[in-house]
Amino acid sequence: MTPTAKQLMFLKTLAHDKKPIVLLGHKGVTDAVIKETGAALLAHELVKVRLHGDDKGVIHQDAEAVAKGSGAVLVEVVGKVAILYKRHPDDPKIVLPKDRPAKG
C-alpha cells in the first residue's frame, strides 16, 4: 500500500501528539526491534520510533529498515523520530481519507 500525499498528511497530523513507543538503541536495527515494532503497529497502527545516531543518512536508512522489516509504510522522518503506519489486517482503527477525482 502506498498512501497518497493527502493520506500521508493525515497520518502526520494524527502522529503529531504521539510519543515514540519503540526505541532503537546503539545496536541499531535488530530482530527484537523489528518484532517490537510489528507488535506496536498491530496494537496502534500508527507509531513513532526513536532512532539512534547523529548521521541523517544512517537515521533514514534505519527508519527504512524498520519500516520494511515490520511491513509498514514510512510516513516521515523528523529529526531522530520515524513515523510508521501499518493498517490492522482485521480491525483497522484509522480510516484514511480518500482522494477526490479531479474536476474538469
C-alpha positions, 0 to 999 in steps of 0.5 A: 500500500502506498498512501497518497500525499493527502493520506500521508498528511493525515497520518502526520497530523494524527502522529503529531501528539504521539510519543515514540513507543519503540526505541532503537538503541546503539545496536541499531536495527535488530530482530527484537526491534523489528518484532517490537515494532510489528507488535506496536503497529498491530496494537496502534497502527500508527507509531513513532520510533526513536532512532539512534545516531547523529548521521541523517543518512544512517537515521533514514536508512534505519527508519527504512529498515524498520519500516520494511522489516515490520511491513509498514509504510514510512510516513516521515522522518523528523529529526531522530523520530520515524513515523510508521503506519501499518493498517490492522489486517482485521480491525483497522482503527484509522480510516484514511481519507480518500482522494477526490477525482479531479474536476474538469 
